[in-house]
Every structure is written in structure tokens, then in C-alpha cells.
Amino acid sequence: MRDVYVIAVDTIKFGKHMDKSIKDLAMATATGCLKDAGLTKNDIHALWFANAGWGERGQMTIRGQVALKGMGIEGIPITNVENACAGGSTALHHAWYGVAGGLYDITMAVGAEKLYFSNKNLVFQGFLGGIDIENVLNLIKTLSIFGLTDEEKAKVEQFKQRYQAAANAANNGGAKKSKAKESRWKKYRDRFTSAIVLGEKIGYDTVWKLAKLTAGDHSPFMDVYGYSCRQHMKKYGSTAEQLAIIASKNHFNSTLNPNAQYCFEVPVEKVLSDRIVSWPLTRSMCAPIGDGAASAILCSADMVKKLGLTSQAVKIRASVIGSAIRTSFESDIPEIGERLSRQAYEKAGVGPGDIHVAEVHDASAFGEVVQAENLGFCPRGEGGIFAEKGETSLNGRIPINPSGGLISRGHPIGASGLAQVHELVTQLRGTAGKRQVKNPRLALAENGGGALGTEEAAMCVHILEAPSK
């Protein structure tokens, strides 16, 4: 296998791009990436395109070919990748493999996603594709908020009294902001449309039962994280306050990232007083939906020298991908993050203590807790304590999610894994500005997607090395 280098990266600003199509987003990041490398579209030998939700809008297949044809990327091999939230890093893995295996000298990975859509029901409904959709009723019955024990329900009430009572009273006493009212006709139309679409996929009887199970103000899509977090709290004593510290840290980091969706701070007390999504997770602890695109260009060592890009070329020391196998929380099998990171460390010839900065998949703040443990940055059960001590802050022992993470940088599904790589390449080049980590030489990206059993259905881990000086 040949050595492979990332010679260019790009990320557009994540957020709400109602006036732009996936084509617009994809072409914007691909253009920026080519500029970073000083290349043209004709220099790319093969491309992998990641996207999860375009099929819901009708573009079921040939997504990459359609998205990039407008800028003249055509004729070359273009492979479409759909691997839930791990799609972007999966595209990167295959672009790496194409160069490492000697098939191509220059490859590209592009991820693009639009999650803002006029019919929000269809957007959230699309997330069901990230679980075993034929088993959706049993899954939601098990992991929904209705599965809270009496003891947990009591803790929820105690939490509300401690952190949210005063905030709610203040909000009720103040002037309420007026919101634009959505027409009743549009609400009915959107619900009816989404019910028809989903009913044709999983059956109308299932849709009816699903509607009753998901009624209320919580999100069943975050219940997987909420349930996992509650098990961690019971076993190790981790706390909601530790999760709030992580969320606040990532919101602060995003204020230093011009590509982040959220660029405002959220103090710990405001994280705790925010609306509960799925106990113990509040809204500020959870990643938002958003639109975005990110990309990377890879090449061989010989091509790096030929192009004169040694000073910006980041070496890929390891690229691994895997799938879920654990089926219960009581299983003795190590979690997928631990399994894959062990492989990555072995391939790179390094260990957890050698990593200087990391981007991990924090669809919720608990994701950062458990992945810090899985990746070996701290002992099992101490991820919350690790963050509480400041070890994962920008000036800590191992800064995690300097970009703001999914929680605050944003999470346009097919682009998220490549956005992680963009951040780490920027850090390793020493060009991250005010959020720059001090002298990083090795970086790690962990990107998971979907939920199957008790762990992510798919995951990629990459270890990157700074350019030679």
C-alpha cells in the first residue's frame, strides 16, 4: 500500500441555505478544494460523493454525477456513498484506498447535504433510515422517553426544579416573542404528505402506531443517546453537569470557527436550563440539523512532490472502517469506537497518548464522553470527569472538537465526516487562527453513522500527521 496525503480541504459555512440546492453546495466546496490544491477539475482521477437525504427529494441515484456535472466534473469514475452520518468519512476512506492501492494518483471526496426543507416532517422522517426501519416500533418502545423508570422520572423533576424553574418563571414573566404562524393548511398538508411517503415504505398501520409513540415534545431520534447516557450515569456516576460543560465548551469553540453554524456562546447554566430533549440531554447538548458541504483531495507521495505541495500535505497514517456487532449493553464485546481505534493505532504505529487533537462524532454531548473513553484518551467511565477537568478544552491535554463539533459547528449528515477532516488538516497546518491547538503533530477523527443494536451501524477512524517542516 502506498502512502497517501491530504493536499487540500474545504468546508462551506454550515447553516440554513434555503436559496441553494445540493448542486450549489457541492460545487462550492469542490471549487474551494481545487483552489486550495492549486489544481483544476481535470486533475482529479476519481471521486467519491457522500449524501444521505437527497433521495427523499427524488434524486435517488447518480447523485454525485448530477451534483458536480455543472462545474464540469464528468467522465471520471464517480462513486456515490450513503452510510448515514458516516458517509463523508466513508467517502474519504475509499478515496484513500484508491490512491493507497495504486489505482489513482489524485482522488477527491465530496460530501453535501440539505436538511432544511419546507416540510420539516419529511426531514425528520428521513432520519428513520439510520436505524432498522422495519423494527422501528420495537426500537422506539425500548428507547423512547416512555421507558424512563420511576427513579429516573424523579430525577428529571429534581433537575427541572434545580436548573429550569427560575428560567421558566423568567420567560413566562417577560414579553413573548411573536413567531410567524404557519398556516393550518400547510401543517395538515405537510403531515399528510409525509404520512403517505412513509406509509408506502413501512405500512400505514406502522405509521399510525409510530405517530402515537412519538407524540409530545421530545425527539425519538435522540432517545438512543439519552438511553445510552442514562446507562452510563447508572454505571459510572457521570452527570448532566458534565454534559453541560462539554456542550458549553463546544459552543465556545464554534465562536472561533467562521464555518460553524452556531457562532455564539452558551454558558453551562443556560445549557442546563434549556429544554429537555431526551433525559438527561437538553437542546444545547444536541446537534442541530443544517445544510452544508465539505471536501478533500488526496494524492500519492510522488504526486505531492511533483505538485510542490509538501508544506501543506497531511499524511493519512491510518484509515479504518467498520460496522456494528454489539447487540446489548451487557455485551463483553468492546464498543465499535474502541475496536476501530485499536486498529487505527496499530496501523499508524502510535497510541492514544500520541494524539494531540481530535474531532469526534458528538451528535449529543454524551457522544464526546463515550468516544473519549473508546479512543483511549481517558479510562472507561471517566469521560465526563475528563472534560470537567478541562482536559478536552483548546488548551487541555487533548483538545476535542476545536471546530465546535456537531453540536455547534453543525451536522449536515453527508458532509460532517469531511468537515472533521477539514478542521484537523487546518489544525495540523497551523492555520486555525484563534482556535489553533498548540503544535499538533498527530490528529484523530472519529465519525459514526446510524444506530444498530447498541452502537453505531457504521464508523470510520482516521489518524493524520502534520506536514513535514
C-alpha positions in Angstrom: 0.0 0.0 0.0 1.3 3.5 -0.9 1.5 6.4 1.5 -1.5 8.8 1.0 -1.7 12.6 1.7 -4.5 15.1 2.0 -3.3 18.0 -0.1 -6.5 20.1 0.0 -9.6 20.6 2.1 -12.6 22.9 2.1 -15.8 23.5 4.1 -18.5 26.0 3.3 -20.3 27.7 6.2 -22.8 25.3 7.7 -26.3 26.5 8.4 -29.6 27.3 6.6 -29.2 27.7 2.8 -32.7 27.8 1.7 -31.8 29.6 -1.6 -29.2 27.0 -2.6 -29.5 23.4 -3.9 -27.3 20.5 -3.2 -25.7 21.1 -6.5 -24.8 24.6 -5.4 -23.3 23.4 -2.1 -21.3 20.6 -3.7 -19.9 22.7 -6.4 -19.0 25.5 -3.9 -16.9 23.2 -1.7 -15.3 21.3 -4.7 -14.3 24.6 -6.2 -12.7 25.8 -2.9 -10.9 22.5 -2.5 -9.4 22.6 -6.0 -8.3 26.2 -5.3 -6.6 25.0 -2.0 -4.6 22.5 -4.0 -3.9 24.8 -7.0 -5.5 22.2 -9.3 -8.2 22.1 -11.9 -11.1 19.7 -12.3 -9.2 17.9 -15.0 -6.5 16.8 -12.5 -8.9 14.6 -10.5 -8.7 10.9 -11.4 -11.7 9.6 -9.4 -14.2 11.0 -6.9 -16.5 9.7 -4.1 -19.6 11.6 -3.3 -21.4 11.3 0.1 -25.0 12.2 0.6 -27.8 10.8 2.8 -31.0 12.6 2.1 -31.2 13.7 -1.5 -33.2 10.6 -2.3 -36.1 12.0 -0.2 -36.2 14.8 -2.7 -36.2 12.5 -5.7 -32.5 12.2 -6.6 -32.3 8.5 -5.6 -29.2 7.6 -7.7 -26.3 9.1 -9.6 -26.2 11.9 -7.0 -22.5 12.8 -7.4 -22.7 12.8 -11.2 -25.7 15.1 -11.1 -24.3 17.4 -8.3 -20.9 18.1 -10.0 -21.7 18.0 -13.7 -22.5 21.7 -13.6 -18.8 22.5 -12.9 -17.5 20.1 -15.5 -16.5 17.2 -13.3 -17.5 14.3 -15.5 -16.1 11.4 -17.4 -14.0 10.2 -14.4 -15.2 7.4 -12.1 -17.7 8.9 -9.6 -18.9 6.6 -6.8 -21.9 7.5 -4.7 -21.7 6.8 -0.9 -24.5 6.5 1.5 -23.5 5.5 5.0 -25.7 7.6 7.3 -23.8 10.2 9.3 -20.5 8.3 8.5 -20.9 9.0 4.8 -18.3 11.7 4.5 -15.6 9.8 6.2 -16.5 6.7 4.3 -16.1 8.6 1.0 -12.7 9.7 2.3 -11.7 6.1 3.2 -12.4 5.0 -0.3 -10.6 7.9 -1.9 -7.7 6.9 0.3 -8.0 3.3 -0.7 -8.0 4.3 -4.4 -4.6 6.0 -4.0 -3.1 3.6 -1.5 -3.9 0.7 -3.8 -2.3 2.3 -6.7 -5.4 2.7 -8.8 -5.2 6.5 -8.9 -2.7 9.3 -8.2 -5.2 12.0 -7.3 -8.7 11.4 -5.8 -11.4 13.6 -4.3 -14.1 13.1 -1.6 -17.1 15.4 -1.5 -20.0 15.4 1.0 -23.1 17.6 0.6 -26.4 17.7 2.4 -29.6 19.8 2.7 -31.7 19.2 5.8 -33.6 22.5 5.8 -36.8 21.9 3.8 -40.2 23.5 3.8 -41.8 20.2 5.0 -40.0 19.5 8.3 -41.9 16.3 8.8 -40.1 14.8 5.8 -36.7 15.9 7.1 -37.1 14.2 10.4 -38.8 11.2 8.9 -35.8 10.7 6.7 -33.7 10.0 9.8 -35.6 6.7 10.3 -33.4 5.4 7.5 -30.5 5.4 10.0 -32.0 2.7 12.1 -33.5 -0.7 11.4 -36.7 0.8 9.9 -38.6 -2.5 9.8 -38.1 -2.8 13.6 -38.8 0.9 14.3 -41.8 0.3 16.6 -39.9 -2.1 18.9 -36.9 0.2 18.9 -38.8 3.3 19.8 -40.8 1.5 22.5 -37.5 0.4 24.1 -35.6 3.7 23.8 -38.2 6.4 24.0 -38.8 8.7 26.9 -41.7 6.4 27.9 -39.0 3.9 29.0 -37.9 6.1 31.9 -38.0 4.3 35.3 -39.8 5.9 38.2 -36.4 6.7 39.7 -35.4 8.5 36.5 -38.6 10.4 36.3 -38.0 11.6 39.8 -34.5 12.8 38.8 -35.9 14.6 35.9 -38.3 16.6 38.2 -35.4 17.3 40.6 -33.3 18.5 37.6 -36.1 20.8 36.4 -36.6 22.3 39.8 -32.9 22.9 40.3 -32.0 24.3 36.8 -35.1 25.2 34.9 -37.8 26.5 37.3 -36.2 30.0 37.6 -35.6 30.3 33.9 -39.1 29.2 33.0 -40.6 31.7 35.5 -38.5 34.5 34.0 -39.6 33.5 30.5 -43.2 33.5 31.5 -43.0 36.9 33.1 -41.2 38.5 30.2 -42.6 39.6 26.9 -43.0 36.7 24.5 -41.5 37.0 21.0 -44.0 36.7 18.3 -43.4 33.9 15.8 -44.7 33.8 12.2 -47.6 31.4 12.3 -47.6 28.6 9.8 -50.9 28.2 8.1 -53.1 25.4 9.3 -53.5 24.2 5.7 -49.7 23.9 5.3 -49.4 21.9 8.6 -52.1 19.5 7.5 -50.7 19.2 4.0 -47.1 18.5 5.3 -48.3 15.9 7.8 -50.5 14.2 5.2 -47.7 14.2 2.6 -45.1 12.7 5.0 -47.6 10.1 6.2 -48.2 9.0 2.6 -44.5 8.8 1.8 -43.7 6.9 5.0 -46.8 4.7 4.8 -45.8 3.5 1.3 -42.4 2.4 2.8 -43.3 0.8 6.1 -47.1 0.4 6.0 -49.8 2.7 7.2 -50.6 0.7 10.3 -47.0 1.2 11.4 -47.2 4.9 10.7 -50.3 5.2 12.8 -48.6 3.4 15.8 -45.4 5.4 15.3 -47.4 8.7 15.4 -48.8 7.8 18.8 -45.5 6.7 20.2 -43.7 9.9 19.0 -46.3 12.3 20.2 -45.1 15.1 22.6 -42.2 17.5 22.6 -39.3 15.0 22.7 -37.3 13.6 19.8 -37.2 9.8 19.3 -34.1 10.3 17.2 -32.1 11.5 20.3 -33.5 8.8 22.5 -30.8 6.4 21.5 -28.3 8.8 23.0 -30.5 9.6 26.0 -30.9 5.9 26.9 -27.2 5.2 26.4 -26.3 8.1 28.6 -28.6 7.0 31.4 -26.9 3.6 31.4 -23.5 5.4 31.7 -24.8 7.5 34.6 -26.0 4.5 36.5 -22.8 2.5 36.0 -20.2 5.2 36.4 -21.8 8.2 38.0 -21.4 10.6 35.1 -23.6 13.7 35.4 -25.8 16.1 33.4 -23.5 18.9 34.6 -20.5 17.2 32.9 -22.5 17.0 29.7 -23.3 20.7 30.0 -19.6 21.6 30.4 -18.9 19.7 27.2 -21.7 21.4 25.3 -20.6 24.8 26.5 -17.0 24.1 25.6 -18.0 23.2 22.0 -20.3 26.2 21.7 -17.4 28.4 22.7 -15.0 26.7 20.2 -17.5 27.4 17.4 -17.4 31.2 18.1 -13.8 30.9 16.7 -14.8 29.0 13.6 -16.1 31.0 10.7 -17.6 27.9 9.1 -19.7 27.0 12.1 -23.5 27.0 12.1 -23.7 28.5 15.6 -21.3 31.2 16.5 -22.5 32.2 19.9 -21.5 31.1 23.4 -23.8 29.1 25.7 -22.8 29.2 29.3 -23.1 26.0 31.4 -26.1 27.3 33.3 -28.0 28.0 30.1 -27.2 24.6 28.7 -28.8 23.1 31.8 -31.8 25.4 31.7 -32.6 24.6 28.1 -35.5 22.4 27.0 -35.0 18.7 27.8 -35.0 16.7 24.5 -34.4 13.2 26.0 -33.3 13.0 29.6 -30.6 14.0 30.5 -29.9 15.7 27.2 -31.1 19.3 26.7 -31.4 21.0 23.4 -28.0 22.8 23.7 -26.4 19.3 24.2 -27.7 18.1 20.8 -26.5 18.7 17.2 -28.9 20.8 15.1 -30.0 20.0 11.5 -28.3 22.1 8.8 -27.2 22.4 5.2 -23.5 22.2 4.2 -20.8 20.7 2.2 -17.1 19.7 2.7 -14.4 18.1 0.6 -10.8 16.8 0.5 -8.3 16.0 -2.3 -5.9 13.1 -1.7 -2.7 12.0 -3.6 0.3 9.8 -3.5 3.7 10.8 -2.1 5.3 11.1 -5.6 2.4 13.4 -6.7 2.9 15.6 -3.6 6.5 16.2 -4.6 5.6 16.7 -8.3 3.0 19.3 -7.4 5.3 21.0 -4.9 2.8 20.7 -2.0 4.9 19.2 0.7 4.4 22.1 3.1 0.6 21.6 3.1 0.4 17.8 2.6 -1.1 16.0 5.6 -0.3 12.3 5.7 -3.0 9.7 6.4 -1.3 7.4 8.9 -4.4 5.2 9.2 -7.9 4.9 7.7 -10.2 2.2 9.0 -13.9 1.5 8.7 -16.2 -1.0 10.4 -19.8 -1.9 11.3 -21.8 -2.7 14.4 -21.8 -6.1 16.1 -22.8 -5.4 19.7 -26.5 -6.2 20.4 -26.8 -5.4 24.2 -25.3 -3.0 26.7 -24.3 -6.0 28.8 -22.1 -7.4 26.0 -18.4 -8.1 26.7 -17.5 -7.1 23.2 -15.7 -3.7 23.1 -17.7 -0.9 21.5 -17.1 -0.1 17.9 -15.2 3.1 18.6 -12.7 1.1 20.8 -12.4 -1.7 18.3 -11.7 0.6 15.3 -9.4 2.9 17.2 -7.3 0.0 18.2 -6.9 -1.0 14.6 -6.1 2.6 13.6 -3.5 2.9 16.3 -1.9 -0.3 15.2 -1.8 0.7 11.6 -0.4 4.1 12.4 2.1 2.7 14.9 1.0 5.1 17.7 -1.2 5.1 20.8 -3.8 7.3 22.4 -1.2 9.3 24.2 0.4 10.3 20.9 -2.7 12.1 19.6 -2.6 15.9 20.1 -6.1 16.9 18.8 -9.3 15.0 17.9 -12.7 15.5 16.2 -15.3 13.1 17.4 -18.9 12.4 16.5 -20.9 14.4 19.1 -24.5 14.2 17.8 -25.0 14.7 21.5 -22.7 15.8 24.3 -22.7 12.2 25.5 -21.1 11.2 22.2 -18.0 13.1 23.2 -18.0 11.4 26.7 -18.1 7.8 25.4 -15.8 8.4 22.4 -13.1 9.9 24.6 -13.2 6.7 26.5 -13.4 4.4 23.5 -10.4 6.2 21.9 -8.3 5.6 25.0 -7.9 9.3 25.9 -9.2 8.5 29.5 -10.2 5.4 31.4 -13.6 3.8 30.9 -16.3 5.7 32.8 -14.2 8.9 33.2 -15.2 10.7 30.1 -17.3 13.2 32.0 -14.6 13.8 34.6 -12.0 14.2 31.9 -14.0 17.0 30.4 -14.8 18.5 33.7 -11.1 18.9 34.5 -10.6 20.9 31.3 -8.5 18.2 29.6 -10.5 18.5 26.3 -10.5 22.3 26.0 -8.4 24.1 23.5 -5.6 24.4 26.0 -6.2 21.0 27.5 -4.2 17.8 27.3 -6.1 16.5 24.3 -8.4 19.2 22.7 -11.6 17.6 21.4 -13.8 19.2 18.8 -11.9 22.5 18.4 -14.3 23.2 15.4 -17.3 23.2 17.8 -18.2 19.7 16.9 -21.6 18.6 15.5 -23.2 20.3 18.5 -22.2 23.7 17.3 -20.4 23.5 14.0 -23.4 21.7 12.7 -24.3 18.3 11.3 -25.2 18.2 7.6 -25.1 14.4 7.5 -23.1 13.6 4.4 -20.7 16.4 4.9 -19.9 16.0 8.6 -17.1 13.5 8.4 -15.2 15.6 5.8 -15.8 18.7 7.9 -13.9 16.9 10.7 -11.0 16.2 8.4 -11.0 19.9 7.2 -10.7 21.0 10.8 -7.9 18.6 11.6 -5.9 19.4 8.5 -6.3 23.1 9.3 -5.0 22.4 12.8 -2.1 20.3 11.6 -1.1 23.0 9.1 -1.2 25.6 11.9 -3.7 27.8 10.2 -6.7 27.5 12.6 -6.4 31.1 13.9 -7.8 31.8 17.4 -8.8 28.2 17.9 -5.4 26.8 17.0 -4.1 24.0 19.2 -0.5 24.3 20.2 1.9 22.4 18.0 -0.2 19.4 17.0 1.6 16.6 15.1 -1.0 13.8 15.2 -4.8 14.2 14.9 -7.7 11.7 15.0 -11.1 11.8 13.5 -14.0 9.5 14.6 -17.2 9.6 12.6 -20.1 7.3 13.3 -23.4 6.8 11.5 -26.8 5.2 12.1 -27.8 3.0 15.1 -27.9 -0.8 15.1 -28.2 -2.7 18.3 -26.5 -0.7 20.9 -23.9 1.1 18.8 -23.3 3.0 15.6 -24.1 1.0 12.5 -21.1 2.3 10.7 -17.9 4.2 11.7 -14.6 5.4 10.4 -11.5 6.4 12.2 -8.6 8.4 10.6 -5.3 9.3 12.0 -3.5 12.2 10.3 0.1 13.6 10.6 1.2 17.2 10.2 3.2 18.3 7.1 6.9 18.0 7.2 8.7 21.1 8.1 
